[in-house]
Amino acid sequence: MNLEISSNLSNEVVQAIRRVVGPGRVELHEPTFNGNEWQYLKECLDSTYVSSVGKFVDQFEAEIANFTGAKYAISVVNGTAALQIALKLAGVKAGDEVLISALTFIATANAVTYCNATPHFVDCEERTLGMDVLKLREYLSSISSQQSGQCINKITGRVIRAVVPMHTFGHPSDIEGLTSIARDFNIVLVEDAAESLGSFYQGQHTGTFGLFGTLSFNGNKTITTGGGGAILTNSRALARHAKHLTTTAKIPHAWQFRHDEVGYNYRMPNINAALGCAQLEQLSTKLASKRELLRRYQAAFIDIEGVSLFLEPKGCQSNYWLQTLVLDKKHSKNLNSILETTNKIGLMTRPVWDPINSLTPYRNSPRMDLSSANLFSKVVINIPSSSGLV
Amino acid sequence: MNLEISSNLSNEVVQAIRRVVGPGRVELHEPTFNGNEWQYLKECLDSTYVSSVGKFVDQFEAEIANFTGAKYAISVVNGTAALQIALKLAGVKAGDEVLISALTFIATANAVTYCNATPHFVDCEERTLGMDVLKLREYLSSISSQQSGQCINKITGRVIRAVVPMHTFGHPSDIEGLTSIARDFNIVLVEDAAESLGSFYQGQHTGTFGLFGTLSFNGNKTITTGGGGAILTNSRALARHAKHLTTTAKIPHAWQFRHDEVGYNYRMPNINAALGCAQLEQLSTKLASKRELLRRYQAAFIDIEGVSLFLEPKGCQSNYWLQTLVLDKKHSKNLNSILETTNKIGLMTRPVWDPINSLTPYRNSPRMDLSSANLFSKVVINIPSSSGLV
């Protein structure tokens, strides 16, 4: 009987998705190249500036800053590198703790680890799939104390240096609440906006509220540079430092090679930036397509009981990077059946990440009660979301 | 009088270079794209696989392995990342020391630092511009002792875990001597072959003697992928581990996101690999051009006293990545004048790197006597070296 219900729901989900995306194999998210990609790549090759320097890097950075409203954007090799450098410049030091959501891609935690700091896992809320602000405030009030203007974890004795909300699937977290927590507890706010290019919280672009925000242009993102990322900040000094650190900390000189600190080879190559410039020109169109795709999914799923589409939080405009189904709790046992049925016939779907605290490298990291994150990992499914589906 | 001599030598150098490269601005090293670059980039865009996966990554890795004779090649985002992962997999741990040449690009030292280890600087020899094997052996005999099969620095108490020769400007270091030191002192050999794609030591490709070798495909290298690098190894298990670590350590699964260790987002994007596949097809031609360029420089400089062209060490075939002038010691005072005169008129030249131990972040790192490295930094000049100059 259970099996039958499960099978029925799986079939209904398949049919609903098929009504929107049509027949054949459909990826979860694939890029489309309908603009000047080819022209800019050709221009880049013809200039021979495919690597460290070139006009597309500067242009891409200017356009990212312009679109997001951040004063400065520094393009880098990927979103993980962007977050690592942002955390470093936000003052994260060896032995510190950094608050991150338990429900995020592992790169968020790894960037913390690269700073020799420890991720400290925070629970999520149903409304945003991002950090639960009320729960976090209560938790910090209980486990932390203020010492010389620093937030100390009373249990571990370590400094809680930064809080890194991630805007899940493009849906803005409760940034107002998090800004307020950061202020009240003397913790630096750094936004992992890897998934939320084109997402706004009360009209302001995600990634521009914290001291830094970071973006990703991986192949599965709303726009892509092949591999790439960016650091956003409103501070001129921090922007300069970020550029310096991500370009091996070389002191500018026509022929001398002098470096004044341990830097990183994290610049975005010009050829990847060329692709990005062409993609950026299509961003508004892609965002509109994603909203239209949501509308079509809503229509297709309207009569299916037990499953609903996740909608942007109130006051927010999401990029709907990944379209998201949420199963009613009582249907959570159907998750695997739906994943198996859809993937088997070439409709690519996936669950939300396993909570990172459940993964081997982070099993012993500090964490609060993560009951919501654990629940969401059993009821959330991403379905095909490419803007090209519209 | 001194000024006059200096000015004369500078002018002679300028005239000799001009005889080879002709008039106008000439870069130190710029790439040329004379093959299938267009076609492969277009194919890559048309496939939509520009990012994490795609056929060009696999093809590039197979062709790099084939060309170098390494059993396995793993393509990554740049040479620094390649070396960081190679060192990590070679067992370099926090608190270890790693022997590197004092004369190398700072990335060699930074890769050691990323492992939370300390670079320990080694002097160079005139014959190769690489590590001085005799001096290193004598030094290690004096400062190290063997404890439980590990090489311990008696002064710092730390383990000397690895030795990382760099094949300067493409000229193979004394690999036989270094292999023997590595064996005798229980130190792992990892080759930084960033500059030496196409360079052979007694018929065997550089980067294939150590447990790992690492390559770079930066825009200034013999062939380029925009930004990129590769890890070479003959061990299947290590190759698999390197691939795993550089692709976020994700356990393969159609929809689950599980990662079993702290990995890195270091894969080479498919679009960069597409460029690399086209470039690799021209590698032999480029190498031949570089040898012809050397021949032309030799003819142009034959009658100029006080300066000579650096030639490949005996038994080696160098890629002549950067053509190199060596001033007679008594002319070292002319270095700056030559650099200024050439760069001012658009003939890009540069000195060898400042010895890394002289740079702020590494001033306090352990080192042996570095008198040769210090001397070379005053007498070595790289001159325009692009294969396109022939």
Interface residues (C-beta under 8 A of the other chain):
Chain A: E30 P31 T32 F33 E37 W38 L41 K42 L45 T48 Y49 V50 S51 S52 V77 N78 G79 T80 A81 F105 I106 A107 N110 T113 Y114 N116 N218 G219 N220 T224 G226 G227 T248 A249 K250 A254 W255 Q256 F257 R258 H259 D260 E261 V262 G263 Y264 N265 R267 M268 P269 N270 I271 N272 L275 L339 N343 M348 T349 R350 P351 W353 D354 L359 T360 P361
Chain B: E30 P31 T32 F33 E37 W38 L41 K42 L45 T48 Y49 V50 S51 S52 V77 N78 G79 T80 A81 F105 I106 A107 N110 T113 Y114 N116 N218 G219 N220 T224 G226 G227 T248 A249 A254 W255 Q256 F257 R258 H259 D260 E261 V262 G263 Y264 N265 R267 M268 P269 N270 I271 N272 L275 L339 N343 M348 T349 R350 P351 W353 D354 L359 T360 P361
